[in-house]
Amino acid sequence: MPLAKKYDIIDKVFALDDTKELMKNFIKEMCKLGYCDEMRDIFDSYYRIDDEANHILKAELISADSSDEDDNAKQTQDFLKSRYPDYTIELTKTVDADLLGGYVIRAHHKEYDRSFEGRFCQLERKLTGR
């Protein structure tokens, strides 16, 4: 796609809100240099640093069944609040039937496995000595 067309698209997209000219120019420069693919990583890093500075913890709750999500969400909020008392918890919920039951919490580069599948694996490791 020609660079002029990319610039036109950027101008149209950012005309929809009050984005500063600096941000538009940054994105145009990244396109010109051929670094469009790296922008996702840059923005992800920015949001991660911003969340850390503002004490926001992004966590993912993976449940085996959608009917248990509300109970699991409450337990997860309480658990994470006890581990990270200074943080505001932002919880994303997903369903994974492979868990068989229970739930898994992913937060702050850690995984807390409260699923049946995880417990079966723990039991297997104990029984086999691994």
C-alpha positions as CSV (number, residue, x, y, z in Angstrom):
1,M,0.0,0.0,0.0
2,P,1.4,3.4,-0.9
3,L,2.6,5.6,1.9
4,A,0.2,8.4,1.0
5,K,-2.8,6.1,1.3
6,K,-1.5,5.0,4.8
7,Y,-1.3,8.6,5.8
8,D,-4.8,9.3,4.6
9,I,-6.2,6.4,6.6
10,I,-4.3,7.5,9.7
11,D,-5.7,11.0,9.3
12,K,-9.3,9.7,8.8
13,V,-9.1,7.4,11.8
14,F,-7.6,10.0,14.2
15,A,-10.1,12.6,13.0
16,L,-12.7,10.7,14.9
17,D,-11.3,11.7,18.3
18,D,-9.1,14.3,20.0
19,T,-5.8,12.5,19.4
20,K,-2.9,14.8,19.6
21,E,-0.9,15.7,16.5
22,L,2.2,14.2,18.1
23,M,0.6,10.7,18.2
24,K,-0.5,11.0,14.5
25,N,2.9,12.0,13.5
26,F,4.5,9.2,15.5
27,I,2.3,6.6,13.8
28,K,3.0,8.1,10.4
29,E,6.7,8.0,11.1
30,M,6.5,4.4,12.1
31,C,4.7,3.6,8.9
32,K,7.3,5.5,6.9
33,L,10.2,3.6,8.5
34,G,8.4,0.3,8.1
35,Y,7.9,-0.4,11.8
36,C,4.1,-0.9,11.8
37,D,4.4,-4.4,13.1
38,E,6.3,-3.2,16.1
39,M,3.7,-0.7,17.2
40,R,1.6,-3.4,18.9
41,D,4.6,-4.3,21.1
42,I,5.2,-0.6,21.9
43,F,1.6,0.0,22.9
44,D,1.5,-3.2,24.9
45,S,4.6,-2.1,26.8
46,Y,3.2,1.3,27.3
47,Y,0.0,0.0,28.8
48,R,1.9,-2.5,31.0
49,I,4.1,0.3,32.4
50,D,1.1,2.6,32.8
51,D,-0.8,-0.1,34.7
52,E,2.1,-0.7,37.0
53,A,2.5,3.0,37.7
54,N,-1.2,3.3,38.5
55,H,-1.4,0.0,40.5
56,I,-3.7,-1.8,38.2
57,L,-3.5,-5.5,38.0
58,K,-4.8,-7.2,34.9
59,A,-5.9,-10.7,35.6
60,E,-7.5,-13.5,33.6
61,L,-10.0,-15.9,35.1
62,I,-10.4,-19.1,33.1
63,S,-13.4,-21.2,34.2
64,A,-14.5,-24.6,33.1
65,D,-18.1,-23.6,33.0
66,S,-19.8,-20.2,32.4
67,S,-22.4,-20.9,35.1
68,D,-19.7,-20.8,37.8
69,E,-18.1,-17.6,36.5
70,D,-19.7,-15.2,39.1
71,D,-18.8,-17.3,42.1
72,N,-15.3,-17.8,40.8
73,A,-14.9,-14.1,40.0
74,K,-15.8,-13.2,43.6
75,Q,-13.3,-15.8,44.9
76,T,-10.7,-14.6,42.5
77,Q,-11.1,-10.9,43.4
78,D,-10.8,-11.8,47.1
79,F,-7.7,-14.0,46.5
80,L,-5.9,-11.4,44.3
81,K,-6.8,-8.5,46.7
82,S,-5.1,-10.5,49.5
83,R,-2.0,-11.0,47.4
84,Y,-1.9,-7.5,45.8
85,P,-3.6,-5.2,48.3
86,D,-2.4,-2.0,46.7
87,Y,-3.8,-2.8,43.3
88,T,-7.1,-2.3,41.5
89,I,-8.0,-5.6,39.9
90,E,-9.3,-5.7,36.3
91,L,-10.6,-9.2,35.7
92,T,-11.1,-10.8,32.2
93,K,-13.3,-13.9,32.2
94,T,-13.0,-16.8,29.7
95,V,-14.4,-20.4,29.5
96,D,-12.2,-23.4,28.8
97,A,-14.1,-26.8,29.0
98,D,-10.8,-28.7,29.0
99,L,-10.4,-27.7,32.7
100,L,-13.1,-30.2,33.6
101,G,-14.1,-28.1,36.6
102,G,-12.7,-25.3,38.8
103,Y,-10.7,-22.3,37.4
104,V,-7.3,-20.9,36.7
105,I,-6.1,-17.4,37.5
106,R,-3.4,-15.7,35.5
107,A,-2.0,-12.5,37.0
108,H,1.3,-10.7,37.3
109,H,3.2,-13.4,35.3
110,K,1.9,-16.1,37.7
111,E,-0.7,-18.8,37.3
112,Y,-2.8,-20.1,40.2
113,D,-4.4,-23.4,39.2
114,R,-7.6,-24.3,41.0
115,S,-8.9,-26.6,38.2
116,F,-9.7,-30.3,38.4
117,E,-7.2,-30.9,35.6
118,G,-4.5,-29.1,37.6
119,R,-5.4,-31.1,40.7
120,F,-5.3,-34.3,38.8
121,C,-1.8,-33.4,37.5
122,Q,-0.7,-32.6,41.1
123,L,-2.0,-36.0,42.3
124,E,-0.3,-37.8,39.5
125,R,3.0,-36.1,40.3
126,K,2.7,-37.2,44.0
127,L,1.8,-40.7,43.1
128,T,4.6,-41.2,40.5
129,G,7.2,-39.3,42.5
130,R,7.9,-36.7,39.8
